[in-house]
């Protein structure tokens, strides 16, 4: 059974806190990195935790600052800050080799964390991974009115298709994102990589997975394209697929 208790918190040197749940187990451990404006209580995070408990692998899920139960406001966050949170979690809350699993924006954070700590990484698994989305997806979609509002007020609100409140996007987020792009050059990671992407993803084009595969220097990269799946990949069949691919990946890196 999953731990329903309140999360533990990691206090960083700047006083910010990262909320997390972890359990011990064998290596390699698994670290889940959530998406943009998501938190560690989602279905994929909990399914991964249950799976790792059954399999006996260590597992960590956490909230970036400004997300979920961590400190800070979402509107103040940037890609660099959230990547720093991930590296801090990796450094302070895990031991030994880790398989990083990143969902949507978490796929970008996953790559940045792996590039910062390559010796700690045993493998990568991206779920509708969205590296460079601030530059490649948000900027081109800005209307003139959005650009004017962003320039004059520093923030505009992005409508979404999920019936949720509009998401605040800041000039700082976009500018910082442009300083952390990973798809413009080779990504020097030589670990097994698995990428899952829906071909009906209206948020992040499935061809992004192909670009990631091209940029990563590892020869062991596999892409799973799901013809009728959208961005969230959270249906029962999606979860089964995710856990099957992770199981195979763990078998590969444990050998």
N, C-alpha and C positions, 0 to 999 in steps of 0.2 A: 504494500500500500504506500502511496506517496505521502510525503511529509506535508501535513496541512498546517503545521505550525508557522508562526511568523518567520520571515527570513532572517538570516544573520546579516550583519552589515560589516563591510570593509571600509574603514576610514582612511582616506587618502591624505597626503601631506598638506593639501590645500584646505582640508576640513570637509570636503565633500564625502558623501557616503555612497557606496555601491551595495545594494541589497542582493542577496544571493541565496540559493539552495544548492547544497552539494552533498554527495555521499561518497564514501571511500570504496575502492575496488581495485581490480587489477589494471595493469597498464596494457595498452594505452588508454588513457582517460578520454572522455568525450566532453567537449565544451560547446554549448549551444549559444549562438549569437543571433539575437532577434532582429526583426525588421524595423523600419522607420515608424516611430510612434507606436510600436508594439511593446509587449512586456513578456516576462518569463512565465506567465500563467496561461499562455495559449496552448491550444491542442497539440501542436507539434512538440513544444517543449516538454509537456507532460508525458506524451507518448514516448519520446526519446528517453526520458528519465525512467519510466517503467521498463522499457526495453533494456537499458543498461543495468538496472537492478537485477533483472532476470538473468542477464548474460554474465553479470559479475564485474563489469567494467566501472571504473570511477566515472562520475558524471558531475558537471557543473552547469547551472543556468543562472543568469544574473540579469539585472536591469542596468542599462546605461544611465548616467546621470540625466535627469530630466524625463526619465521614463519610469513607469511603474512605481515601485516603492523606494527607489533611490532618491537622493536629494537633488535639488535644483529644478529649474523650470525648462520645459521642452523648448520653448522659444529661444532660450539662450544657448542651445546646444549647437555643435558643429561636428562635422565628420572627424576632424582631428581629435576633438575632445572625446568622442565616443570610441575612437580607435585607441586612445590612451587608456580609457576605462577598460577596454578589452585586454590590453597588454598588462595593466595592473592586476586584473583578475587572473590572467595566465601566470604572472609572476608570483602572486601572493596566495592563490587559492588552489593551485594544481601542482603536482609533482610528476616529473618524468615526461615521457612523450605523450602528445595529445593529438586527437583527431578533432579538428574544428569543423563544426556544422553551422553554416550561415544561411539565413533565410532573407531573401530580398536585399535590403540594405545591409543586413548581416553578412551577405556574401562579400560585399566591399570591405566591411570591417574585418571579416575573416582573412582576406588577402593582406590587408595592411598589418594585422597582428602577426600573420605568418611571416611576412617580410621582415618585421621587426625582431622576431624570435625564431629564425629558421631552424635552429638546432633543437627546438622543443616540439617541432611539428612532425607527426607521423603520417598524416593524411588530411585531405580536405574534402568536404561535401557541401556543394552549393545547391540551394533550393530556390529556383527562380532568382538567382544571384543578380544583383543590380549595381555592380561597380560603376563609378563615374556617372551615376544617374543625375546628379545636379547639373553637370555640364552637358551631357548627351541627351537627356530627356526633358529636364525642366527648362533650361535656358531656351532651347529652340521653340518650346511651346508657349513662351510668354507672349501675351498680347501687348500692344503698345501701352494700353492702360495699366497693365500689370507692371511693365517696366517703369512707367512714370511713378506709380505708387511705391515701387521698390526703391526707386531713387530718392523720392521726396520723403517717404516715411520709414524706409528701412525694412518694411515688412509688407507682404501681401498674403492673401488667404487662398489656398488652393482647394477648389471643390473636388470631391471624390465621388466614386460610383458605388460606394458601399453604404450609403445612408448615414454616414458619420458626420460629425462637425467638420467644417473646413479646417484644413491644416495650415498653421502659420508658417510661412517660409521667409527667411530673412536674407538680407544682402550679405550678412556675415556668413551664413551657411553656404551660400553659393560661392562667395569668394574663397572661403576656406576649402570647399570642395575642389576648386580648381587647383589648389596646392597639394591635393592628395590623389590625383588621378593615377590609375594603375594600368590602363589599357593602351597607353601611348607607346610603351616600350616593353621589351621582354620582362617577364616576371620570373625571377631566378628562384624557382622552387622546384625541387626534384623529388617530390613525394607523390604517391598515388592521389589522383584527383577524380572525384565523381561529380557530375553536374546534372541536375534534373530541371527540366523546363517545360512548361505547357505551351503548346503551339497556338492556343487561343488566349494567351496572356496579353491583355490590353494595356498593361502598365509597363512591362519590361519586355521588349521583343525577344523571341526565343533565339534569334541570331546572336544575342549577347553571349549566350553560352558558347557558341562557336568562336567568338572573338576571345573569350577567356581561355579556351583550349589552345588557340593559336599563340597567345601571348605567354602562357606558362611553359617553362623550359622542360618540364617533366615529359617523358615519353609515355607515361602511364596515366592517360587522361581519357575518361569515357563520358559521353553525353547520353542521357536518356531523354528523348523527346516524347511528350505525351500529347497525342493528337487533339483530344477534346478537352484538355485541362486549361484552366485560367491561371491567374497569378498566385492565388493563395495556396493551392495544392494541399488542401486540408480536409478533403473528403476521405472517407474510410479507405477507399482504394489507394488514394495518394499516400496515406500514412503507412499502409501495408508495403507499398513500393519503397518508400523512404527507409523503413526499417530493414527491408530485405537488402537494399543496396548498402546500408550502413553495416549490416551483419557481414556481407561479403567483403567490404572494405576492411573491417576489423580483422577478419580472417587473413586477408592479404598482408596487413602490416604486422600482425602477430607472428607470422611465419618466420 
